[in-house]
């Protein structure tokens, strides 16, 4: 049976992550309050940010930016899409 959490994104109880997905206090907070489904949403948003801003996750500034966006996504006012972003049309 999956570990259940009261998800801050879904606003309901849902299956949680198996382990903290990020180091430190932010990772622990995500582990305790974010569901698998919400984490998947973040990963998709993060990929969009990396592609739109042409970030290299190896660069410290890019990692700091992504960590700040992750905190906003889960615990702040929500993360925004880059200005002018238009999702690709699905066939």
Buried (B, 14 or more C-beta within 10 A) or exposed (E): EEEEBBBBBBEEEBBBBEEBBBEEEBBEBBBEBBBBEBBEBBEEBBEBBBEEEEBEEEEEEBEEBBBEBBBEBBBEEEBEEEEEEEEEEEE
